[in-house]
Amino acid sequence: MPRPRGRRPASEGTRERIVVSARAEFADRGYDAATLRGIARRAEVDPALLHHYFNGKAGLFAEVVAIPLDTSAIVKSINDGPTAELGQRVVRTFLSVWESPDGRDRFVALIRSALSNEQAAAALREFLTRELLTKVAARSGVADAELRASLAASHLVGLAIVRYVVMIEPLVHASVDELISLVGPTLQNYLVP
């Protein structure tokens, strides 16, 4: 019997396999160095499927770094509680996202890509400053909430780069509680006058 001609439908898990492979490729190489062919090779699919599902590299990247978090719930949980512990709650929340395997892969891809690509940098800026930390800093009624949020973001991104991307010891193996106690007071100083 002759083989049918034309496109064959992709299997049910193809789209998810592409996303997982792209997340790993962006995390390993960053946005600019990652290629659609490399992602397709990693996912063991035809490169044309990446265009079919995501309309190219930019669409695939947007899918990969889409942060599946309810930011208003995160801000509420950070802001609920004593003002004197605000910095600790920010660090605890930040690390809880980074310590989950899915969160870590997404954010490592985002950080690596943000260092070389403006689209990724804008996504990271918007998420950390506008969606989270400015709203947290505004809680204390400070006039310079955006500046304070930027300082907190710089500290958290630096922590993430050193712990999860560059992987400098002993920070890589420090416990979450240890980091909360060490970094929390600094964020407290940034966010609460």
Helices and strands as residue ranges (DSSP letters): H 14-33, H 36-43, H 48-54, H 57-65, H 71-79, G 83-85, H 86-99, H 101-114, H 118-125, I 126-133, H 134-138, H 145-160, I 161-165, G 171-173, H 176-191
